[in-house]
Amino acid sequence: MKPKKTKKVKSAVMGYVTTRNRAEALKIAKRLVGRGLVACANVIPSMSSIYRWEGKVETAAETVLIVKSSQEKVEAITQEIKKLHSYAVPCVVFWKITQGNSDYFKWLKENVF
């Protein structure tokens, strides 16, 4: 009997997304987790953002969405967020996770497909 192949995760990533409100963040998070694009999503409500948009300095209350996944899923995650997001240009950025709990990385690998 052949041993079961394990999924390869080249590198873990953490994504940062700002959303209009908690409802939008939850909708995006549930879709990403449900489709196996991310293993986990955290919704952090009530953040103040100050940014430049169309030549003006704007201030808005936003909700932060943090997601954990693999490098291989970044493009698919980004496209899914853009489909669901209310902003014309949503903030969707990722960085590699280089260190941490090895048990967590194992769990992450098992839950991203």
FIKE-408925 format. One record per atom (N, C-alpha, C): atom name; residue number from 1; x, y, z. Coordinates in steps of 0.1 Angstrom, whole numbers, plus 5000, padded with zeros to 4 digits. Layout:
BEGIN
REC  name  resi     x     y     z
REC    CA   NUM     X     Y     Z
...
This chain:
BEGIN
REC  name  resi     x     y     z
REC     N     1  5008  4988  5000
REC    CA     1  5000  5000  5000
REC     C     1  5009  5013  5000
REC     N     2  5006  5022  4991
REC    CA     2  5014  5034  4990
REC     C     2  5010  5043  5002
REC     N     3  5020  5050  5007
REC    CA     3  5017  5060  5017
REC     C     3  5009  5072  5012
REC     N     4  5001  5077  5020
REC    CA     4  4992  5088  5015
REC     C     4  5001  5101  5013
REC     N     5  4999  5107  5002
REC    CA     5  5007  5119  4999
REC     C     5  5001  5131  5007
REC     N     6  5010  5139  5012
REC    CA     6  5006  5150  5020
REC     C     6  5007  5162  5011
REC     N     7  4998  5172  5013
REC    CA     7  4998  5184  5006
REC     C     7  5011  5192  5009
REC     N     8  5016  5198  4998
REC    CA     8  5028  5206  5000
REC     C     8  5024  5221  5001
REC     N     9  5029  5227  5012
REC    CA     9  5027  5242  5013
REC     C     9  5041  5248  5012
REC     N    10  5044  5255  5002
REC    CA    10  5057  5261  5000
REC     C    10  5060  5271  5011
REC     N    11  5051  5280  5013
REC    CA    11  5052  5289  5024
REC     C    11  5039  5294  5029
REC     N    12  5038  5296  5042
REC    CA    12  5026  5302  5048
REC     C    12  5026  5317  5046
REC     N    13  5014  5322  5044
REC    CA    13  5013  5337  5042
REC     C    13  5001  5342  5051
REC     N    14  5003  5355  5055
REC    CA    14  4992  5361  5062
REC     C    14  4987  5373  5053
REC     N    15  4974  5374  5052
REC    CA    15  4969  5385  5044
REC     C    15  4961  5395  5052
REC     N    16  4962  5407  5048
REC    CA    16  4956  5419  5055
REC     C    16  4946  5425  5045
REC     N    17  4934  5426  5049
REC    CA    17  4923  5432  5040
REC     C    17  4915  5442  5048
REC     N    18  4913  5454  5043
REC    CA    18  4904  5463  5049
REC     C    18  4890  5462  5042
REC     N    19  4879  5463  5050
REC    CA    19  4866  5462  5045
REC     C    19  4857  5473  5050
REC     N    20  4846  5475  5043
REC    CA    20  4837  5486  5047
REC     C    20  4831  5485  5061
REC     N    21  4828  5472  5065
REC    CA    21  4822  5470  5078
REC     C    21  4823  5455  5082
REC     N    22  4818  5452  5093
REC    CA    22  4819  5438  5099
REC     C    22  4812  5428  5090
REC     N    23  4800  5432  5085
REC    CA    23  4792  5423  5077
REC     C    23  4800  5419  5064
REC     N    24  4806  5429  5058
REC    CA    24  4814  5426  5046
REC     C    24  4826  5417  5049
REC     N    25  4833  5419  5060
REC    CA    25  4844  5411  5064
REC     C    25  4840  5397  5067
REC     N    26  4828  5395  5074
REC    CA    26  4823  5381  5077
REC     C    26  4819  5374  5064
REC     N    27  4813  5381  5055
REC    CA    27  4809  5375  5042
REC     C    27  4821  5370  5034
REC     N    28  4832  5378  5033
REC    CA    28  4844  5374  5026
REC     C    28  4851  5363  5034
REC     N    29  4852  5364  5047
REC    CA    29  4859  5354  5055
REC     C    29  4852  5340  5053
REC     N    30  4839  5340  5054
REC    CA    30  4832  5327  5053
REC     C    30  4834  5321  5039
REC     N    31  4833  5329  5029
REC    CA    31  4836  5324  5015
REC     C    31  4850  5318  5014
REC     N    32  4860  5325  5019
REC    CA    32  4874  5320  5017
REC     C    32  4876  5308  5025
REC     N    33  4871  5307  5037
REC    CA    33  4873  5295  5045
REC     C    33  4865  5283  5039
REC     N    34  4853  5286  5035
REC    CA    34  4844  5276  5030
REC     C    34  4849  5270  5017
REC     N    35  4856  5277  5009
REC    CA    35  4862  5272  4997
REC     C    35  4876  5267  4998
REC     N    36  4881  5266  5011
REC    CA    36  4894  5261  5013
REC     C    36  4906  5269  5008
REC     N    37  4903  5282  5006
REC    CA    37  4914  5291  5002
REC     C    37  4922  5296  5013
REC     N    38  4916  5297  5025
REC    CA    38  4923  5301  5037
REC     C    38  4919  5291  5048
REC     N    39  4928  5289  5058
REC    CA    39  4925  5280  5069
REC     C    39  4918  5288  5080
REC     N    40  4921  5301  5081
REC    CA    40  4915  5308  5092
REC     C    40  4914  5323  5088
REC     N    41  4904  5329  5093
REC    CA    41  4902  5344  5091
REC     C    41  4898  5350  5104
REC     N    42  4904  5362  5107
REC    CA    42  4901  5370  5119
REC     C    42  4895  5383  5115
REC     N    43  4884  5386  5121
REC    CA    43  4877  5399  5118
REC     C    43  4879  5408  5130
REC     N    44  4885  5420  5127
REC    CA    44  4888  5430  5138
REC     C    44  4880  5442  5135
REC     N    45  4870  5445  5142
REC    CA    45  4861  5456  5139
REC     C    45  4867  5470  5144
REC     N    46  4861  5480  5139
REC    CA    46  4863  5494  5144
REC     C    46  4878  5499  5143
REC     N    47  4883  5501  5131
REC    CA    47  4896  5506  5129
REC     C    47  4893  5520  5121
REC     N    48  4901  5530  5125
REC    CA    48  4900  5542  5118
REC     C    48  4911  5543  5107
REC     N    49  4907  5546  5095
REC    CA    49  4917  5547  5084
REC     C    49  4917  5561  5078
REC     N    50  4929  5566  5075
REC    CA    50  4931  5579  5069
REC     C    50  4939  5576  5056
REC     N    51  4934  5580  5045
REC    CA    51  4940  5577  5032
REC     C    51  4937  5587  5022
REC     N    52  4944  5587  5011
REC    CA    52  4942  5596  5000
REC     C    52  4934  5588  4989
REC     N    53  4923  5594  4985
REC    CA    53  4914  5588  4974
REC     C    53  4910  5599  4965
REC     N    54  4912  5598  4952
REC    CA    54  4908  5607  4942
REC     C    54  4912  5622  4946
REC     N    55  4925  5623  4950
REC    CA    55  4930  5636  4953
REC     C    55  4927  5642  4967
REC     N    56  4919  5636  4975
REC    CA    56  4914  5641  4988
REC     C    56  4919  5632  4999
REC     N    57  4921  5638  5010
REC    CA    57  4924  5630  5022
REC     C    57  4911  5626  5029
REC     N    58  4909  5613  5030
REC    CA    58  4896  5608  5036
REC     C    58  4899  5601  5049
REC     N    59  4888  5600  5057
REC    CA    59  4888  5593  5070
REC     C    59  4876  5584  5070
REC     N    60  4878  5571  5074
REC    CA    60  4867  5562  5074
REC     C    60  4869  5552  5085
REC     N    61  4858  5547  5090
REC    CA    61  4858  5536  5100
REC     C    61  4858  5523  5091
REC     N    62  4867  5514  5094
REC    CA    62  4867  5501  5086
REC     C    62  4869  5489  5095
REC     N    63  4867  5478  5089
REC    CA    63  4870  5465  5097
REC     C    63  4881  5458  5090
REC     N    64  4890  5452  5098
REC    CA    64  4902  5445  5093
REC     C    64  4899  5430  5092
REC     N    65  4903  5424  5081
REC    CA    65  4902  5410  5079
REC     C    65  4916  5405  5078
REC     N    66  4920  5395  5086
REC    CA    66  4933  5389  5085
REC     C    66  4931  5374  5082
REC     N    67  4938  5370  5071
REC    CA    67  4936  5356  5067
REC     C    67  4950  5349  5067
REC     N    68  4949  5336  5069
REC    CA    68  4962  5327  5069
REC     C    68  4960  5316  5059
REC     N    69  4970  5315  5050
REC    CA    69  4969  5305  5039
REC     C    69  4983  5301  5034
REC     N    70  4984  5297  5022
REC    CA    70  4997  5293  5016
REC     C    70  4999  5303  5004
REC     N    71  5012  5304  5001
REC    CA    71  5016  5313  4989
REC     C    71  5009  5309  4977
REC     N    72  5007  5296  4975
REC    CA    72  5000  5291  4963
REC     C    72  4986  5296  4961
REC     N    73  4980  5301  4971
REC    CA    73  4966  5305  4971
REC     C    73  4964  5320  4970
REC     N    74  4975  5328  4970
REC    CA    74  4974  5342  4970
REC     C    74  4965  5348  4959
REC     N    75  4968  5344  4947
REC    CA    75  4961  5349  4935
REC     C    75  4946  5346  4936
REC     N    76  4943  5333  4939
REC    CA    76  4929  5329  4940
REC     C    76  4922  5337  4951
REC     N    77  4928  5339  4962
REC    CA    77  4922  5346  4973
REC     C    77  4920  5361  4969
REC     N    78  4929  5367  4963
REC    CA    78  4928  5381  4958
REC     C    78  4916  5382  4949
REC     N    79  4915  5373  4939
REC    CA    79  4904  5374  4930
REC     C    79  4891  5372  4936
REC     N    80  4890  5363  4946
REC    CA    80  4877  5361  4953
REC     C    80  4873  5373  4961
REC     N    81  4883  5379  4968
REC    CA    81  4880  5391  4975
REC     C    81  4875  5402  4966
REC     N    82  4882  5404  4955
REC    CA    82  4878  5415  4946
REC     C    82  4864  5413  4940
REC     N    83  4859  5400  4939
REC    CA    83  4845  5397  4934
REC     C    83  4835  5402  4945
REC     N    84  4839  5400  4958
REC    CA    84  4829  5402  4969
REC     C    84  4830  5415  4975
REC     N    85  4841  5423  4973
REC    CA    85  4844  5435  4980
REC     C    85  4836  5447  4974
REC     N    86  4832  5456  4983
REC    CA    86  4825  5468  4978
REC     C    86  4834  5479  4973
REC     N    87  4847  5479  4976
REC    CA    87  4856  5490  4972
REC     C    87  4860  5487  4957
REC     N    88  4862  5498  4950
REC    CA    88  4868  5498  4937
REC     C    88  4882  5492  4937
REC     N    89  4890  5496  4947
REC    CA    89  4904  5491  4948
REC     C    89  4906  5487  4963
REC     N    90  4902  5474  4966
REC    CA    90  4903  5470  4980
REC     C    90  4918  5467  4983
REC     N    91  4921  5470  4996
REC    CA    91  4934  5467  5001
REC     C    91  4935  5452  5004
REC     N    92  4943  5445  4996
REC    CA    92  4946  5431  4998
REC     C    92  4961  5429  4997
REC     N    93  4967  5427  5008
REC    CA    93  4982  5425  5008
REC     C    93  4986  5413  5016
REC     N    94  4997  5406  5012
REC    CA    94  5001  5394  5019
REC     C    94  5016  5396  5022
REC     N    95  5020  5389  5033
REC    CA    95  5034  5387  5036
REC     C    95  5037  5373  5041
REC     N    96  5049  5368  5038
REC    CA    96  5052  5354  5042
REC     C    96  5054  5353  5057
REC     N    97  5050  5342  5062
REC    CA    97  5052  5339  5076
REC     C    97  5064  5330  5077
REC     N    98  5075  5334  5083
REC    CA    98  5087  5327  5083
REC     C    98  5090  5319  5095
REC     N    99  5084  5322  5106
REC    CA    99  5086  5315  5118
REC     C    99  5073  5313  5126
REC     N   100  5073  5303  5135
REC    CA   100  5061  5302  5143
REC     C   100  5059  5288  5148
REC     N   101  5048  5285  5153
REC    CA   101  5045  5272  5159
REC     C   101  5044  5261  5148
REC     N   102  5052  5251  5149
REC    CA   102  5052  5241  5138
REC     C   102  5039  5233  5138
REC     N   103  5033  5231  5149
REC    CA   103  5019  5225  5149
REC     C   103  5009  5233  5142
REC     N   104  5010  5246  5143
REC    CA   104  5001  5255  5136
REC     C   104  5003  5254  5121
REC     N   105  5016  5254  5117
REC    CA   105  5018  5252  5102
REC     C   105  5013  5239  5097
REC     N   106  5014  5229  5105
REC    CA   106  5008  5216  5101
REC     C   106  4993  5217  5099
REC     N   107  4987  5223  5109
REC    CA   107  4972  5225  5108
REC     C   107  4969  5234  5096
REC     N   108  4976  5244  5093
REC    CA   108  4974  5253  5082
REC     C   108  4974  5245  5069
REC     N   109  4985  5236  5068
REC    CA   109  4986  5228  5056
REC     C   109  4974  5219  5054
REC     N   110  4969  5213  5065
REC    CA   110  4958  5204  5064
REC     C   110  4945  5211  5061
REC     N   111  4944  5224  5062
REC    CA   111  4931  5231  5061
REC     C   111  4931  5241  5049
REC     N   112  4941  5241  5041
REC    CA   112  4941  5248  5029
REC     C   112  4942  5238  5017
REC     N   113  4932  5239  5008
REC    CA   113  4932  5229  4998
REC     C   113  4927  5235  4984
